[in-house]
């Protein structure tokens, strides 16, 4: 590190550890800023005020007006000053005079730390033996030479952020994104920007969900299904729901559940699904526009993974393989030539001979765990069937409360425990599988890990909900011929449908997952920090450990890793899936997500500032593969909503009934129930009471026993099925057209921002051309007056911009 120009400072010993601070002088920062192609702010360019004033004069007026209206959510200008727009350009030392290098925030803290980390990750530590096994700080950490390496929290900036941002009492305040970017880097700042934007976008859909529930309350008395069920007075006897220990039961027993079911299955259900689908597209499109403005303000426009340097682990891996001995190789842009002239190799890795086997192994194991997850969910389903078929240990076996409430809730809790355990096991395994692959850049590594994890989590968390929404009660059969699985009868939906159970399962998994995550996120870091302090106390011969500096304080904090940010994204994207895929069964799901996220933003901020070491700043131009995942989920959600409405709600049967009610004079409830002679049961029933019942009802569209084709499907069933399939096709096409129009009408980058980028590029080109002209004229003038004595004096003058003063420390 000294050869690279870094300055090392021994800071004494604490906790039986020696602490070394690392400083980067200006000339080192300049050198690596050029290598890494970092865009830095320029000095004011003639004409740039026309760009800012012309494009943003109207926006400034609107901003001032909204600030007056929403002054309570604005940040304190005393602590967080509003920054003026600046023009950025890739740093080049030959244009050093054009950059605003004297600005106090020219090299912000996250950029300085990123440069130091880049140097440490790529330096060999055995001079004369530059091999893949002796490169980088990570190898030294693995070998125990160093116990840890971390960036330092800055007390003043940290206290400011803790006071105004990482504070639950400030939940209504906007986030200081520019200062978060300076402190944590663009990658972390983009996460908080996305989380804040997503939370704000939940407000309108939450309000609409509340209105839908209010509509259900206001029109409660007009529901014909619940009215008929409650007014039945026990005259309608339903067939037993299991083969043993189940009696015939009265339809009126489901009066309460049918009323609650109407709150989520009414005339505005389709409207809510339509609005939800449109909202999802608007949210994704407006996020792209919003993030484009942020990225440009931070000087990251045009940054892609192609600009990234290879991971040291990747370079070491290919250097140890046969690739190092063959093929055309080239030096990595970030690699420094060692004393013997060797450089790390950045070879193009063939897919079939090298990448295929690791990738195939990783995804095969992922598929294996997905199958294990499906088997676990299937086991929970069998448990439910077995509970229906046996004597219940929870309440009266014939209790409607047990059938409708207790059994789904207990099954939901068991399901939550199972998927949480599988989640924990696979999350650890996925990291090892991704390390086995050939991921060239950190972005490629993160995307590979994200895709494998999310595919598993998608099946793990959503499979039970998909079962209730699309499979439960759809293939039960009828009393004379039940379709069985492992000898057990399949579960049946209540006469009002399966939406109520889908609602309960959604609330248990979604709310339970959020509650557990929130507790774990704060409790585990707190306990780990306490454990570290206790351990240090024991290791220091029971002498009281005194935290005397920032580096000794940060030593006890939890290390920040790439998986730390991934876990935060995963939690929120899974929540987005719950909302878009299933909130049609619970319109208050967006409201619960909104309340959770308001607290989540502040808890994440507290965790990163109080309990975790400061992460190394990383550049990013978007939220990566997570946007593509949410786009795919949005497309799946359209089909999911269509199928839930068509097959799990009463919309289509009611519509067909209203059209054909002249042919079927019965009321709608009677229209949905079929008759069955008890003498036709496929196996004798073991009942707890002897009842003289010759006929019972069940929820199906089938011919009555006296029909010439008893228990067969009537024509009305096929009409309803046709209507359901037609609804799915029509609904998906209408939503698809609306979403396509919205994506076309809302460009990814605002037109004003595109115009501004073009004008900035034009001004930069003209400014550089003018600088080159002046520089060439000055050189020509100096050459004309040049003498040998002047050349000697010129060589003796030190460089004007050489400054060895330390600017940062780790």
N, C-alpha and C positions, 0 to 999 in steps of 0.2 A: 504493500500500500504506500510505503514511503517512496518507492520508485515512481509511483503514479502521481506523486505530489501531495498526497494526503498528509496531514499532520496528526501525530498521535500524542495523547496526553495521559499520563498515568495519574489517576485520581485517588489513590490510596486503597485501603482494604476494608471491606465491610462484609459481614456474614461469611467469613472465610473465603471471600471472593475478591479478586483484584479487578478494579473497574478501569477501563481505558476509554477515553473519549476520542472521537475522530472528528477532525476539522477539515473542511474543504476550502482552500483559498479560491480567490476569484478566477485565477488563470485555469485551475482545474475545472471549475464550473463552466467556464467559457468553452474549454476544449470538448467536454463531454456533451454539452448542450448542442454543439454542432454535430457531433457523432450521432446523437439520438434524434436529431432533427426536431428539436423542441421549438415551438413557435413562441417568440418573446415579444413583448410590447414595444412599439416604436415610439420615437419622439414625435411630437405633432408634425404632421405633413401638411404642407400648404394645400388648401382645398378640402381637407377632411371635415371641416366644420360644416361645409355645405351638405355633405352626406348625412351627418347626424341630424342637423337641423331640418333638412328637407324631408327626411324619411320619418322622423320621430316627433315632429312638432305637434301633430294631431294626437299621437299616442301620449305625449307628455300632458296635454290638456286632459285627456281621458283619465290618465293616471292620477293627476291632481284631484280631479273630481271624485274618483273612487276613494282616494286617501281621506278626503274630508268625510265621505259617507261611512267609511270603515276605518276610522282612525284607531279604534280599539284593537285592531288586529295588526297594526303596523309595528315594525321594529323601532326601537329607540335609535334615533339618528345620532345620538351622542355616543353610543357604543358601536353602532354599525353604520358608518357613513355610506351614503350611496355613491357608487363608483361611476366615473365618467366612462363612456365607451372609448375603446382604444383599438388601434389597428395592430395586428400581430403578423409576424413574418418568421419563417424558419431562421434560426440563429446561424450567423456566419461571422467569424471573427474579422474577416476583411471589411465587413460593414458595421463594425462595432460602434462607430461614431453615430450611426443612424438609430441605434437602439437607446431606449431610455434607461441606461444602466445605472443612473444615479437615483432612480426612483426607489423608495423604501421597499417596495414590493416587487422589484424586478425579478429576483429569484425568490419566489415564495417558499415557505418552509417545506411544503410537500415536494416541490421540484428539487430542492437541495438534497433532501433525504433520498429521493429516487435516484439521483446521480451517484451518491455515495454507495447506495445499495447495489447499483449496477456495477460499480467498480469491485466491490467486495465479492459479488457473486462470480466474477470472471477472472480473478487473479490466482495464479499458481502460488503455492506456499512452500515449495521445495525448489530452490534455484538450481538450474542445471538439470532438473528431472521433471520437466513439464509434461506430465502424463495426465490422462483423464481422472486418475485416482487422487490427484493432489491439487484440485482446483476448487476454489470458492469457499465461502464462509460456511455453507451448509455441510460440507465434508468435515470441516474442523469441529462443528457442533456435534456431528454424529460420532466423531472420534473422541469427544470429551475434552478437546484442547480448550475450547470455550464452552461455558455452560449456556450462554444465550447471547443474542445480539439483537438490539432493539433501538428504535428511535425514541427520542425523549419528548414527553409532554412539555409544552411551554406554559409556565404558570399563569402569566397574565392573560394570554389568549384562552387558556383552558377555563379560568375562572369566569371570564366574560361569557363564554359559551355555556358554562354550567348555570350561570345566573339567568340568562335570557333565552336559552334554547333547551338545554337538558333539564327542564324544570316542568313538572306536571302542572303546576299552577299557571304556566304560560302556554297551556294547550291551545288557546285560541289565537296565539300569535303566529305570524308567518315565520318561515325558517330563513336564517341568514346564509343562503346557499353559497354566495361568493366567499364568505369567511370559512364555511365548512370545506369548500374546495381548497382553500389555502392551507387549512389545517390537516385535512385527511387525504387530499388528492381528489381528482375528478371522478374516479371510479366509485368511491364511497359517496361523494356529493351527489352523483347521479342517482344512486339508490335512494337517498333521502329526498331528492327532488321528485323522483318517480312515486315514492310512497306518499308524499304530500299531495301530489297531483291526483293520484288514484283516490286518496281519501276525500279530497274536495269533489271529485266527480261522483262519489257515492251519495252526495247530498241530494241531488235531484231524484235519483232512482229510489232513495230511501223515503223521500216525501211521497212519491207516487205509490210505493208499497204500503205506506200508512193509509193513504186514501183508499186503496183497494180493500184493506181490512175494515176501514170505517164503512165502506159501501156494504160489506157483508153484514156488519152490525145493524146498519140502518134498514136493510132489506131482509133481515132475519125472518120476519114473520111471513114473507112472501114465498119462501122456499116450499115447494109442493112436496118434495121428498121427505124432509124432516117433519113437515106437518102431518103427512099421511102416516109416517112411522109412529109419531107420538100420539096420534088419534086412533091408533089401531086397537088399543084396549085389550091386547092379548088374543085377538081373533085369528091372527096369522101365526101359524106354527111353522118354525123353520126346522129343516133337517139337521141332525146332529153333525157337529164339525169334527168329530173323531169317531173311531170305530169302537172304543171301549171307554167306559166311565164318563160318557157324555150323554146328556139328555137332549130331547127336543127342547128348543128354546123359543121364546116369544120375540117376534120382530120388534115389539115396543121396547125391549130391553136396550136397544141401540139408539134410543131417542136422543140422549145427550150427545153421543159421539156424532150422530148425523147432523145435529145442529152446529157443532164445532167444524165438521167437515164442510159445511156450506160457506164458512168464512174464507176458505181457500179454494173452493170449487163453486164459482158463481159466474155470472155473466161477464165480469170484467177480467176473468182469468186469461182469456185470449188477448185482451188489450194489454194486460201486464206483460205477457210473453212477447208481444209485438214491440212494446216500448223498451223492454229489456234488451232485445236483439239490436234495436237501433242504437240504444245507449252504448252497448259494448263497442260498436264500430266507431261511434263518435269519440268515445274515450280513447281508443287506440290511435285514431287519426289525429286528434288534437294533442295527444302526448307527443307524437312525432314532430308536430309543429313547435310545441313548447320546448322540447329538448333540443331542436335545431337552433333555437335562439340562445339557449344556455351554452351549448357547445361552442357556438361562434363567439360568444362573449368571453369564453375562457380560452380562446385561441386554439381550439381542437378541431376546427373544420378541416376535413380532408384526412384526418388521422384514421388509419385502418390497420388491420392486423398485418398487412404487408409491410408496414413501416416498423413493426415490432421486431426486436432481435430474438434470436433463438434462445430457448431456455438452457441454462447450463447443464441441467440433467439430460436434456436431449443431445447436446454436443458430446457429453461424456459417454452417452449410450452408443452413439454411432462411432465414436472414436474407438470404443472397445470392440466393435463389430468388424466384419469383413469389409464393410463399406469404406473404412479408412485406408484400405490398401488398393482400392480400384476406383475407377470412375473419375470424372472431372470434379475437383473440389475447389471451393472458394472460401475465402476468409469471411467470417461473420463481421458485420460492420462494427459490432461492439467489442470484438476480440482484439486484444493488444498483443503485438508480436513480442515474444519472449526473447531472452538473451541469446538463445541459439537459433532464433529465426523461426521457430515453430509457431503455428497458429492453430486454434481449434478448428475443426473441419465442420462446414455446414453443407453436407452432401444431400442431394436429392435422394430420398429413400424410396426405392421401388415398392409399389403397393403389394403385389402378389407374393413376392419373395420375402418381404419383411413385415409389412403392416397388416397383411391379411390375417395371419394366425393370431396375433395379439387381439385384434379387433373382433375376430370370430369368437375367441375364447371369452372375451369380456361380455359380449352381447349374448352368448350362449348361457353364461352364468346368470345374466340378467333375466333371460327367459325362464331359466330354472326357478329363480326366486319368484317371478311372476306366477308361475304354476303353483308354487308353494302357497303364495298368497291366495290364489283362487281356491285351492284345496281348503285352506283355513276358513275362508268365507263359506264354502260349501259345507264344512263341518258345523258352522254356526247355524246354517239353514236346516241341517239335519237335526240339530239340537232343538230348534223351534218345532219341527215336525214331531219329534219324539215327545216334547212337552205337551203338544196337542193330543198325542195318542196315549199318554199315560196319565196316571193320577197326579194332579198338580200338587206341588209342595208349597206353592205361594197362593194362599187364599182358597176359596171354594173353587173346585174344578169346573163348575158350571157358571162361575161368576163372569158376567160380561166385562167387568173391570179387569179381570185376569186376562181375558182373551184380547181385549182391545188396548189396554194400557200396560199392565204389568209385564206380559210376555214380550211385547216389542221393546220396552224400555230395558229389561234385563238382557235381551239379545243385543241391543244396541251397545250397552256397556261392555259386554263380552267382546263384541266386535271391535270397539275402540281399543281395548287392551291388546287384542291380538295384532291389530295393524300397527299399534305403537311399538310393540316388541319387534315385529318384522322390519319396521322402519329403522329402528336402532341398529339392528344387525346388518342390514343391507347397506346403510349409509357408510359404515366403516369399511365394508368389503369393496364398495364402489371405488374408493380412493385407491386401494391397492390395485384394482383392475385397471384403472386409468393410468397409474404409474407404469404399468406393464406395456402400455401402448407407446407409439412413436408420435408424440404431440410436440410439434416444433416450437410453437409460441405459447405463451401463457393463456392467450385467448382461446387457442385450439384446445388446450388442456381443460380450461374451464367449461367450454361448450361440450366436450365429450363427457365430462363428469356430470354436467347438468342434464344432458339428454338421457343418460342411463338412469340417473336417479329419478328424474321426473316420470319416465315411462313406468318405472316400478311403482312410484307413489300414486300415479294415476289409477292403476289397477288396484293398488292396496287400499286406497281411501274411497274410491268411487264405486267399486264392484258391488258392495252391499246395497248401495243406493240404486244402482242400475237394476239389480235383481228385483227390488221392491217396485220400481217404476215400470219395468218392462216384462218381468217374468212371473211375479207372484200373482196367483189367482187366474192366470191366463190359460193354463193347460191342466186344470184340476180334473176335468171329466165330469161325470154326474153320478148320483148315488148308486145307480145300477152298475156302473163301470168306472171306477176311479182310476186315474193314472197315478201310479205309485213309484216312489224312488226308494230303493232298498227296503221295500215292504211298507213304507210309511206313506200316508196320504199327503198330497201337497197342501200347502197352506192356501186358505181362501181369503179373499178380500171381504170386508164388511159390505152390507147392501149399499152403502154410500160410496164405495170405491176404496182404493188403496192410498189415496192422496194423504189421508190423515196419518197413516203409519209412515209414509215417506217423509212427511213433515217432522214427525217425532225423531226419526232416525237422523235426519239432516241436522236438527237442533242438537242432538246428543253428540254427533261426530264433530260438527263444525264448532260449536261452542266449547265442547270438551277439549278439542285440540287447541283452540286458541287460549283457553284458560291454563291448560297444562304448559303450553309453550311460554306464556307470560310469566308463570311462576318459576319455571326452570331457568328462563333467561336471566332472571334477577337473583334467584336463590343460589344456583350453582356457582356463578362468578363470585358471589359474596363468600360462600363457604370455601372456595378454592383460595381466595385471598387470605382468609383467616387461617387456613391450613398452612399456606406458605409462611406466614408470619410465625405460627407456632413451630413449624419445622426449623425455621431459621433461629428461633429462640433456643431450641434444643441443641442445634449444631454450634452455637456460640458459647458452649459451656455454661448454659443457664444464666448468662449475663444479658441484661436487658438490651435489646437491639434498638438503636437510636437511628431513626430516619433523618439523616442530616442533609440530604440533597435530593434533587429530582431523580438522579439515576438510581439511588438506593430505594427511593419510593416506588419507582416504576418496576424495579426488580421483582416485587411481589405480585405484580399484575399478571393477568392471563395473556399469553402470547396471542397475537392476531394472526390468523391464517386465512388462506383463500376460501376455505370452507366456511369461515365465519360469515362472510357476506352471502355466500351461496345459501346457507340455511335461512337467512332472513328473506331472501328472494323466494325461496321455495315455500315458505309459510304463507306469504302474501299471494303468490300465484295459485297455490292450492285453494286459498280462500276465494280468489277470483273464479276458479272452477266451480266451487260450491254455489256461488251466486248465479253464474250464467247457466249452469247445467240444471240446477235443481230448485232455485228459489221460486220457481213457478208454484211449487208446493208449499212455500212459506214466504210470502211477500215481505215479511219483516226481516229476512236474512240480510239484505243490504244495510238495514238499520243497525243490526247487531255487528256487522262488519265495520260500519262507520264508527260506532262507539269504541270498538276494539282498536281500530287503527289510530284514533285520536290519542289514545294512551300509548299505543305501540311506538309511534314516532318518538315520543319523549323517553320511553323506556329504553329503546335502542340507543338514543343519544346518551342517556345516563350510563348505560353499560359500556359504551365505547370510550367515554371520557373518564369514568371512575374505576371501572373494573378491568379494562383491557389496555394492553400496551398500544401505543400509537402505531397505526399501520403505516407501511411505506407507501407513499403516494404513487398511484398508478394512473396513467392516462387512459381515457376511454371516450368514445364518441357516441355511445348509446348504451342501453342496458343489455346488449348482446342478444343471445339466443332466447332470452326470456320473452322478448316481444314476439318472436315467431311462434313460441309456444302458446302465448295468449291468443294470437291470431288463429291458430289451429283449434284451440278450445272454443273460440267464438263460433267457428264454422260448425263444430260438433254440437254446440249448444242449440243451434237452429234446429237440427234434426232431433235432438233430445226433447226440446220443448214441443215440437210437433207431435212426437210419439207419445209424450206424457198426456198432452191434451186429447189426442185421439183415442188412446187405449186405457188411460187411468182416470180420466175425468168423465163426467156425465154429459159433456157438451154435445157430442155426436149422437148418442142415443136419444137425448132430448130433442135434438133437431129433427131426426128421423121420425120420432114419435109425433112431433107437432105437424109434420107433413102428412103422416099416415094415420092420424088419430081417428079419422072417419072409419077406417078399416078395423081399428082396434079401439073399441069404445071404453076399455078399462082406463083407469087413472094410470099415470106414468109409473108409479111404484109397482102396481100390479102388473104392468106391462113388462117390467124387468125381472119378474119372478116366475119361475116355472113350477109346475106341479109334479109330485112324485108319490106313487103308491108305496107305502112302507112294506108291503108284501114283496116288493121287487128288489129289496136290498141284496147286494151281491154276497154278503156274509151276515150271519145273525149278529145283532147288536147286543152288547152287554150294557144295560141301562141301570142307573141307580134307582129308578122308580118305574113301576109298571104303569104305563099310560095307554089308554085305549085310543090310539091315534092311527088312523088308516091312511092319511094323506098329509104330506108336509111340503113346504116350499123351499126352493134354493135359487140362488142368483145365477141365472143362465137364460139364454134364449133357446128353448127346446120345446118340442111338441108335448102336449099333455099325454097321460097314459092312455086315454080313450081314443087317441088319434090313430089313423090307419098305419102311420109310421111312428110309433111311440118313441119319445126321447130322441128323435132325430132333429137335425137343424131345420128350423122353418125358413121360409123365404125372407122374413124380416131380418134374420141374423145376417144373411148374405147382403141385404141392402145396407145394414149398418156397417158391415165390414168394408163394403165398397165405398161407403161415405167416409170411413176412417182413412182408408188408403188415399182417396181423392183429396181429403183435407191435408194429409201429409205432403202430397205433391204440390198442391196449390200454395200451402203455407210456406214451404221451403222456397218455392220460386218467387213468391211475393217478397219475402224477407231477403232473398238473394239479390233481387233487383234493387230493392231499397239500399241494401248495403253496398252494392256496386256503384249506385248513383252517389252515395255519400263519399266513397273512396275516390271517385272521380272528381267530385265537386270540392273536396278538401285536399289541397296539395300537401305533400309531406313537409315542404319548406315554404313559409310565407313568401308571397311575391315581393314584398318590400325588402325582406331579408336577402332574397336572391339578387335584387337590384343593388342592394348595399354591398354584397360580396363582389359583384362585378365592378362596381365603382372603386372599391378598395383595391382590388387587384390592378385596375388601371392606374390608380394613383401610385401604387407601389412600383409598378414597372417604370413609370415616368420618373419617379423619385430616384430609383436606382440608376437609370440611364443618365440623369442629370448629375448624380454623384460620381459616376464613372467618368463622365466628361470632365468634371472639375478635377478629379484625381489624375486623369491623364494629362490635363493641362499643367497641373502642378508638377508632375514628374518631368514633363518636357522642360519646364522652366528650371527645375533643379539640375537636370542634366546639362542644360546650357551653361549654368554657372558652376558646374561641378569641378573641383580640384582635388588632387590626392590628399592635401592637408585637411580639406573639409570632410573627405571620406573617413579619414582616421578619427577625426573628432566625432563624426556621426556614429561610428561604431562604439565609441566609448560612452555615449549617452545611453542610460538605461531606458527600457521601453516605458512609454508614458502610462500605459494601462496595466502594467504588471503590478499586481497588488497581492501580497502574500498574507494579508490579514484574514484570519479565520472568519468564515461567514456562517458556519453551521456546525452542529455536533451531534453525534449519535452515541 
